Amino acid sequence: MYKIQILNTISSKGLDVLNRENFNNNADDSPHGILLRSYNLHNTHIPSSVLAIARAGVGINNIPVNDLTSRGIIVFNTPGANANSVKELVIMSLIASSRHLFKAVKWTNSLIGEGESVPILVEAGKKEFVGVEIRGKKLGVIGVGAIGGLVSNDAASLGMEVLAFDPFISVNTAWQLSREVKRAHNIEEIFSTCDYITMHVPLTEETRELLNEKAFQQMKKGVQLLNFSRGELVDEVALENALLSNIVASYITDFPNEKLLSMKNVVVIPHLGASTIESEENCAYMAAHQLKNFLETGNITNSVNFPNVYLPYIGRERVTVVHQNIPNMVGQITSIMARYSINIADMMNRSKEAWAYTMMDLDGTVDHQEALITELLQIAGVKKVRII
């Protein structure tokens, strides 16, 4: 029986995936898998029994990925599961900022107590909130993954001129983009020509403070910025200067902090990007399904630290090996299998940077499983071995 530790409230859509005879979802002792959302694992002891951790969401800042990788623990996330939810919030914010909706609503609420004068005050005051239409304006999209692609397509359908920049765009995403979406040759083209800029890239050392003083100096004056990816993508000191100098007309972000709350022309949303019932259900289902599939078959889908590996599972005994991506690893593994007179019927080896995963389907069964596992683990660079 596979034991799963649940560390957050998870939608029943996900828990139902794991409500099977060979799964125990209430394991606090020696779990094989962990399912979570935003629970902080950085200061949490993760027992050696854990084989995989599934995050019902995209961001993995709450998970010590490097440490887990060195221990051979697979980490999953759910790219695309909340894409529509975030996309809708981005499009809403894009329109709302153009029509000064946030300021206008706040001002209207300040009229409480004015009694019958409210309609008169509204008619007199509304001229302060005259906005612009987004149709015909140019939107720059930085990062055209699951969310950025949806934002690009919907903005184009609303009549915007969309310019997208992503040097790492996948073939699948490219096929799904509207023909109306144009490609930016470099990020500077986005900065210098766009009326609106929205970011949809992960936080890495390369993207940290992507919007900095140099970037702001290149931007078209009066640009409106949207950040629904990660707060750290923006240098907030440089942002404040850009707001004060009117280079940036407004900044809308889903990542609050005290400094932003005090800035002029900043709208701070309380991290609502994925906060829809549908998004939570989709993320929970996807995370649970990936965790279940890995534990039962060894197949890996949407891992952030190991390669995707898939072999159809047809009931043969299967051996999986998590190991470093170093020369002669496969040769050492297969040599040991041969010494145990084990015939490999099918095999797959895939790598991702410094780490790799080997999966072997066998003809027949392994007579001395514990001895085989012990010997494979003695190979330098091998971290985990399973027989399914």
C-alpha positions in Angstrom: 0.0 0.0 0.0 1.3 3.5 -0.9 1.1 6.0 1.9 0.4 9.6 1.0 0.9 12.6 3.4 -1.5 15.5 2.6 -0.1 18.8 3.9 -2.8 21.3 2.7 -6.5 21.3 2.1 -6.7 19.6 -1.3 -9.8 19.6 -3.5 -11.8 16.4 -3.5 -11.2 16.1 -7.2 -7.6 15.3 -6.3 -8.2 13.2 -3.3 -10.7 11.1 -5.2 -7.8 10.1 -7.5 -6.0 8.6 -4.5 -9.0 7.1 -2.9 -8.1 3.6 -4.0 -7.5 0.3 -2.2 -3.7 0.6 -2.5 -3.5 4.1 -1.2 -3.7 5.5 2.3 -4.2 9.3 2.2 -3.8 9.9 6.0 -0.1 8.9 6.4 2.0 10.9 8.7 4.6 8.2 9.3 7.0 7.0 6.5 4.9 8.3 3.6 5.8 7.3 0.0 4.4 10.5 -1.4 3.5 14.0 -0.3 0.7 16.1 -1.8 0.6 19.8 -1.0 -0.1 23.3 -2.2 1.6 26.2 -0.4 2.9 24.3 2.7 6.5 25.4 3.4 8.8 22.3 3.2 12.1 24.2 3.7 12.1 23.7 7.4 10.3 20.4 7.4 11.9 17.0 7.9 11.2 14.8 4.8 11.7 11.2 5.7 13.8 8.8 3.5 10.6 6.9 2.6 9.4 9.7 0.4 9.7 8.9 -3.3 7.9 11.9 -4.8 6.3 15.2 -3.9 3.5 16.7 -5.9 2.7 20.4 -5.8 -0.9 21.3 -6.7 0.2 24.5 -8.5 3.1 25.9 -10.5 5.3 27.8 -8.1 7.8 25.6 -6.2 9.4 28.3 -4.0 8.0 26.5 -0.9 9.9 23.3 -1.8 13.6 22.6 -1.4 14.1 21.2 -4.9 17.8 21.1 -4.9 18.0 19.1 -1.7 15.3 16.7 -2.8 17.0 16.2 -6.1 20.3 15.3 -4.5 18.3 12.6 -2.6 16.6 11.3 -5.7 13.1 12.5 -4.8 10.9 13.4 -7.8 9.1 16.8 -7.5 6.0 17.4 -9.6 4.1 20.6 -10.3 1.0 21.3 -12.5 1.9 23.6 -15.4 -1.2 24.8 -17.2 -3.7 23.6 -14.7 -4.4 27.1 -13.5 -3.6 28.9 -16.8 -7.2 29.9 -17.6 -7.8 31.3 -14.1 -4.7 33.5 -14.3 -5.4 34.5 -17.8 -8.9 35.7 -16.9 -7.5 37.8 -14.0 -4.8 39.3 -16.3 -7.4 40.3 -19.0 -9.7 41.7 -16.4 -6.8 43.8 -14.9 -5.7 44.9 -18.3 -9.2 46.4 -19.0 -9.7 47.7 -15.5 -6.4 49.6 -15.4 -7.2 51.2 -18.8 -10.5 52.4 -17.5 -9.1 53.5 -14.1 -11.7 51.1 -12.5 -9.8 50.4 -9.3 -9.4 54.1 -8.5 -13.0 54.9 -9.6 -14.6 52.2 -7.4 -12.5 53.3 -4.4 -13.6 57.0 -5.0 -17.2 56.0 -5.3 -17.1 54.1 -2.0 -15.8 57.2 -0.4 -19.2 58.9 -1.0 -20.9 56.9 1.7 -22.9 59.3 3.9 -23.6 61.8 1.1 -27.2 60.6 0.8 -29.2 62.0 -2.1 -26.2 63.9 -3.3 -24.4 60.8 -4.5 -25.8 60.8 -8.1 -24.9 64.4 -8.5 -21.4 63.9 -7.1 -20.9 60.9 -9.3 -21.8 62.8 -12.5 -19.5 65.7 -11.4 -16.6 63.4 -10.4 -16.5 60.8 -13.1 -14.6 62.9 -15.5 -11.5 62.3 -13.3 -11.6 58.6 -14.4 -11.8 58.9 -18.2 -9.9 56.0 -19.6 -8.9 54.5 -22.9 -10.0 51.4 -24.8 -7.5 48.5 -25.2 -8.6 47.9 -28.8 -5.8 49.0 -31.1 -3.3 49.3 -28.4 -0.1 47.2 -28.3 0.4 44.6 -25.7 3.8 43.0 -25.0 3.8 39.5 -23.6 7.1 38.3 -22.0 6.9 34.6 -21.8 4.5 32.6 -23.9 4.0 29.4 -22.0 0.6 28.1 -20.9 -0.6 31.4 -19.4 1.2 33.8 -21.7 -0.1 32.0 -24.7 -3.7 32.2 -23.5 -3.3 35.9 -22.7 -1.8 36.6 -26.1 -4.7 34.9 -28.0 -7.4 36.5 -26.0 -5.9 40.0 -26.2 -5.6 39.6 -29.9 -9.2 38.5 -30.2 -10.1 41.7 -28.3 -8.4 43.8 -31.0 -5.1 44.4 -29.4 -1.8 44.3 -31.3 0.1 41.6 -29.5 3.9 41.3 -29.6 5.3 38.3 -27.8 8.8 37.5 -26.7 10.0 34.1 -25.6 13.3 32.6 -26.7 12.4 29.2 -25.3 8.9 28.9 -26.7 7.9 25.2 -27.2 6.7 23.9 -30.5 3.4 22.9 -29.0 2.8 26.5 -27.7 3.8 28.0 -31.0 1.2 25.9 -32.8 -1.5 27.1 -30.5 -0.8 30.8 -30.8 -3.1 32.9 -33.0 -1.6 34.1 -36.3 -2.4 37.6 -35.1 0.3 37.3 -32.4 3.6 38.8 -33.7 7.0 37.7 -32.5 9.4 40.2 -30.9 13.0 39.7 -31.9 14.3 40.8 -28.6 12.9 42.0 -25.2 14.0 45.6 -26.0 11.4 45.7 -28.8 8.7 44.9 -26.1 10.0 47.7 -23.9 10.3 50.4 -26.5 7.1 49.9 -28.4 4.3 48.5 -26.2 1.6 50.4 -24.4 1.1 47.5 -22.0 3.5 44.8 -20.8 2.6 41.6 -19.0 5.1 39.0 -17.7 4.6 35.2 -17.6 8.1 33.8 -16.9 9.4 31.7 -14.0 11.6 33.2 -11.4 15.2 32.2 -12.0 18.6 33.9 -11.5 18.3 35.1 -15.1 14.8 36.6 -14.7 15.2 38.0 -11.2 14.7 41.8 -11.4 14.1 41.4 -15.2 12.4 44.8 -15.0 15.2 47.0 -13.6 16.4 50.6 -14.1 17.8 49.8 -17.5 14.6 48.2 -18.6 12.5 51.0 -17.4 14.6 53.6 -19.2 13.9 51.7 -22.5 10.1 51.7 -22.0 7.6 53.8 -23.8 6.4 56.6 -21.6 3.1 55.9 -19.9 3.3 52.1 -20.2 1.1 50.0 -18.0 2.7 46.9 -16.4 1.1 43.7 -15.2 2.9 41.1 -13.1 1.1 37.8 -12.3 4.2 35.7 -12.3 6.5 36.5 -9.4 7.1 39.7 -7.4 10.9 39.3 -7.6 10.8 39.8 -11.4 10.7 43.5 -10.7 13.2 45.8 -9.0 10.9 47.7 -6.8 13.2 50.6 -6.2 13.6 51.2 -9.9 9.8 50.7 -10.3 9.1 53.4 -7.8 11.4 55.8 -9.7 9.7 54.9 -13.0 6.3 55.6 -11.5 7.3 58.9 -10.1 8.8 60.0 -13.4 5.6 58.8 -15.3 7.5 56.3 -17.4 5.2 53.7 -15.8 1.6 54.9 -15.6 0.4 52.0 -13.5 1.6 48.7 -12.0 -0.7 45.8 -11.2 0.6 42.8 -9.4 -0.7 39.7 -7.6 2.2 39.7 -5.1 1.6 42.2 -2.2 4.2 43.6 0.1 4.2 46.7 2.4 6.4 48.7 0.1 4.1 48.3 -2.9 1.0 49.2 -0.7 2.4 52.7 -0.2 3.4 53.3 -3.9 1.4 55.7 -6.1 -0.5 54.2 -9.0 0.1 50.6 -7.9 -2.8 48.1 -7.6 -2.0 45.1 -5.4 -4.2 42.1 -5.7 -4.1 39.5 -2.8 -2.6 36.7 -4.8 -5.8 35.6 -6.5 -4.3 34.3 -9.8 -5.2 30.7 -9.2 -8.0 31.3 -6.7 -10.9 29.8 -8.5 -12.8 26.6 -7.7 -12.0 25.3 -11.2 -8.2 26.1 -10.9 -7.9 24.4 -7.5 -9.8 21.4 -8.8 -7.6 21.2 -11.9 -4.4 21.5 -10.0 -5.4 19.0 -7.3 -6.5 16.4 -9.9 -3.3 16.9 -12.0 -0.9 16.7 -9.1 -2.7 13.6 -7.6 -2.8 11.9 -10.9 0.9 12.5 -11.6 1.8 11.2 -8.1 -0.4 8.1 -8.4 1.0 7.3 -11.8 4.6 7.6 -10.7 4.1 5.4 -7.6 2.2 2.7 -9.5 4.1 2.7 -12.8 7.3 4.7 -12.4 6.4 7.0 -15.2 7.3 10.7 -14.8 5.2 13.6 -16.1 5.8 17.3 -15.3 8.7 16.8 -13.0 10.6 20.0 -12.2 13.9 18.2 -11.4 13.9 15.0 -13.4 13.1 14.2 -17.1 9.7 13.1 -18.3 9.9 9.4 -18.9 7.0 7.2 -20.2 6.8 3.5 -20.9 3.4 1.8 -21.3 2.8 -0.3 -18.2 1.6 -3.7 -19.2 2.1 -5.6 -15.9 5.7 -6.7 -16.4 8.0 -6.4 -13.4 9.7 -2.9 -13.7 12.9 -1.6 -12.2 13.5 2.2 -11.9 16.7 3.8 -11.1 17.2 7.5 -10.1 20.9 8.5 -10.7 23.3 11.1 -11.7 23.8 11.8 -15.4 27.4 10.5 -15.7 29.2 8.2 -18.2 28.8 4.4 -18.1 25.9 4.6 -15.7 23.6 2.6 -17.9 26.4 0.1 -18.6 26.9 -0.5 -14.9 23.2 -0.9 -14.2 22.7 -3.4 -17.1 25.9 -5.4 -16.1 24.4 -6.0 -12.6 21.1 -7.0 -14.1 22.9 -9.5 -16.3 24.7 -11.0 -13.3 21.3 -11.7 -11.8 20.3 -13.4 -15.1 17.6 -10.8 -15.7 16.6 -10.2 -19.3 15.5 -6.6 -20.1 12.5 -6.6 -22.4 12.2 -2.9 -22.7 14.3 0.0 -21.5 14.3 3.8 -21.4 16.9 6.3 -20.1 16.4 10.0 -20.0 18.4 12.8 -18.5 17.8 16.4 -17.3 20.9 18.4 -16.7 22.9 16.6 -14.0 20.3 13.9 -13.3 18.8 11.0 -15.1 16.2 8.2 -14.8 16.4 4.7 -16.1 13.4 2.4 -16.4 13.5 -1.2 -17.3 10.7 -3.7 -18.0 11.8 -7.3 -17.4 11.1 -10.7 -18.9 10.1 -12.7 -15.8 10.6 -11.7 -12.2 13.5 -10.9 -9.9 14.2 -13.7 -7.4 16.4 -11.7 -5.0 14.9 -8.2 -5.0 16.6 -6.9 -1.9 20.0 -8.1 -3.0 19.5 -6.5 -6.4 18.4 -3.2 -5.0 21.3 -3.1 -2.6 23.9 -3.8 -5.3 22.4 -1.2 -7.6 22.5 1.4 -4.8 26.2 0.7 -4.4 26.9 2.2 -7.8 28.4 5.7 -7.3 25.7 8.2 -8.3 22.7 6.0 -7.9 20.2 7.5 -5.4 17.0 5.4 -5.5 16.0 2.0 -6.8 12.5 0.6 -7.0 11.0 -2.6 -8.2 7.4 -2.2 -9.2 
